[in-house]
């Protein structure tokens, strides 16, 4: 069984912290305001025994906790993360079968990213099985949501992931002027049950869950690169509203070509991350096989 790992994500609210998972936790989304409401969630009940826990949100791939002001998250977040990981990895029950707890309504909140042109709109429900990126409205013909977002005159690019939408804007507006409008639009779009995509675009990149169909055409080093990107790199860049995908590896030049998506594409800090983070990690984990990592769409 895969070990469940959590990573801490800040939100726009100082009192709410997200503990995002590398695995799907539950099929539904739930909101508990107190221990009485959490009768059918042993996990939420355990969290409410912590004196600073005010509210618990449980979704497909994250647990969010709102705290009372008696503590700061910096003082307890690592302890809570460890407690949650221990509980989940010891087969702790999240939601019982006879669940009658109310499902939460659709919520969408905005998160800043390292790229000042990109804002990340996070939903409390699963949107996609795979990531998709659209550079313009023509590419978005198979995504009603992306098409609708391109109707905003300031939208330059749209990236849709499992539970969030990253939007790259033109410089004609500041995010502070349009964030509320975009957030409300996305929230209502999802709440109305509208389709996110009608078909997925053809891909020229490969990720771990696609390797089974491409094993024969990939060498061992390429497979190692894909696994490292998916296990170590993608969760980190996803937290910033972006994505990284393997495109190719040249055995002679030892150059790895990758594609940056979402907030990572065009981000001022991407070059530093690419060289100091990703390239160094690949060189260390696959010694003697990697000379350089290049973002072909940067």
ChimeraX attribute file (.defattr): number of C-alpha atoms within 10 A of each C-alpha:
attribute: neighborCount
match mode: 1-to-1
recipient: residues
	/A:1	4
	/A:2	7
	/A:3	11
	/A:4	17
	/A:5	17
	/A:6	20
	/A:7	16
	/A:8	17
	/A:9	14
	/A:10	15
	/A:11	16
	/A:12	11
	/A:13	10
	/A:14	12
	/A:15	17
	/A:16	20
	/A:17	19
	/A:18	20
	/A:19	21
	/A:20	22
	/A:21	18
	/A:22	15
	/A:23	14
	/A:24	13
	/A:25	20
	/A:26	14
	/A:27	12
	/A:28	15
	/A:29	22
	/A:30	23
	/A:31	20
	/A:32	23
	/A:33	15
	/A:34	16
	/A:35	19
	/A:36	10
	/A:37	15
	/A:38	23
	/A:39	17
	/A:40	19
	/A:41	20
	/A:42	16
	/A:43	20
	/A:44	28
	/A:45	19
	/A:46	14
	/A:47	21
	/A:48	21
	/A:49	10
	/A:50	11
	/A:51	11
	/A:52	18
	/A:53	21
	/A:54	19
	/A:55	19
	/A:56	23
	/A:57	19
	/A:58	27
	/A:59	23
	/A:60	20
	/A:61	22
	/A:62	24
	/A:63	22
	/A:64	21
	/A:65	24
	/A:66	19
	/A:67	20
	/A:68	15
	/A:69	12
	/A:70	9
	/A:71	13
	/A:72	13
	/A:73	19
	/A:74	8
	/A:75	9
	/A:76	11
	/A:77	15
	/A:78	13
	/A:79	10
	/A:80	16
	/A:81	18
	/A:82	13
	/A:83	13
	/A:84	21
	/A:85	18
	/A:86	14
	/A:87	16
	/A:88	18
	/A:89	13
	/A:90	11
	/A:91	8
	/A:92	13
	/A:93	15
	/A:94	17
	/A:95	22
	/A:96	13
	/A:97	9
	/A:98	7
	/A:99	11
	/A:100	12
	/A:101	17
	/A:102	11
	/A:103	13
	/A:104	16
	/A:105	13
	/A:106	16
	/A:107	17
	/A:108	22
	/A:109	19
	/A:110	19
	/A:111	20
	/A:112	18
	/A:113	19
	/A:114	17
	/A:115	20
	/A:116	14
	/A:117	19
	/A:118	30
	/A:119	23
	/A:120	25
	/A:121	23
	/A:122	24
	/A:123	21
	/A:124	25
	/A:125	24
	/A:126	18
	/A:127	19
	/A:128	14
	/A:129	9
	/A:130	11
	/A:131	18
	/A:132	23
	/A:133	22
	/A:134	22
	/A:135	17
	/A:136	15
	/A:137	19
	/A:138	10
	/A:139	13
	/A:140	23
	/A:141	16
	/A:142	17
	/A:143	21
	/A:144	16
	/A:145	21
	/A:146	27
	/A:147	20
	/A:148	14
	/A:149	21
	/A:150	22
	/A:151	10
	/A:152	12
	/A:153	11
	/A:154	18
	/A:155	21
	/A:156	19
	/A:157	24
	/A:158	26
	/A:159	23
	/A:160	27
	/A:161	21
	/A:162	18
	/A:163	19
	/A:164	26
	/A:165	27
	/A:166	26
	/A:167	27
	/A:168	23
	/A:169	21
	/A:170	14
	/A:171	11
	/A:172	9
	/A:173	13
	/A:174	13
	/A:175	17
	/A:176	7
	/A:177	9
	/A:178	12
	/A:179	16
	/A:180	12
	/A:181	9
	/A:182	17
	/A:183	19
	/A:184	13
	/A:185	15
	/A:186	23
	/A:187	19
	/A:188	15
	/A:189	17
	/A:190	18
	/A:191	12
	/A:192	10
	/A:193	8
	/A:194	11
	/A:195	13
	/A:196	17
	/A:197	19
	/A:198	11
	/A:199	9
	/A:200	13
	/A:201	15
	/A:202	7
	/A:203	8
	/A:204	10
	/A:205	14
	/A:206	18
	/A:207	19
	/A:208	17
	/A:209	11
	/A:210	10
	/A:211	15
	/A:212	9
	/A:213	9
	/A:214	10
	/A:215	12
	/A:216	8
	/A:217	8
	/A:218	12
	/A:219	11
	/A:220	8
	/A:221	16
	/A:222	20
	/A:223	19
	/A:224	15
	/A:225	21
	/A:226	20
	/A:227	17
	/A:228	18
	/A:229	22
	/A:230	19
	/A:231	13
	/A:232	12
	/A:233	18
	/A:234	17
	/A:235	19
	/A:236	15
	/A:237	21
	/A:238	18
	/A:239	19
	/A:240	22
	/A:241	29
	/A:242	29
	/A:243	26
	/A:244	23
	/A:245	21
	/A:246	23
	/A:247	18
	/A:248	18
	/A:249	21
	/A:250	14
	/A:251	14
	/A:252	8
	/A:253	11
	/A:254	15
	/A:255	16
	/A:256	23
	/A:257	18
	/A:258	22
	/A:259	19
	/A:260	22
	/A:261	28
	/A:262	32
	/A:263	30
	/A:264	26
	/A:265	21
	/A:266	17
	/A:267	21
	/A:268	12
	/A:269	12
	/A:270	20
	/A:271	16
	/A:272	12
	/A:273	15
	/A:274	19
	/A:275	14
	/A:276	11
	/A:277	13
	/A:278	19
	/A:279	18
	/A:280	17
	/A:281	18
	/A:282	21
	/A:283	15
	/A:284	12
	/A:285	13
	/A:286	14
	/A:287	10
	/A:288	10
	/A:289	19
	/A:290	23
	/A:291	17
	/A:292	17
	/A:293	19
	/A:294	16
	/A:295	18
	/A:296	11
	/A:297	11
	/A:298	14
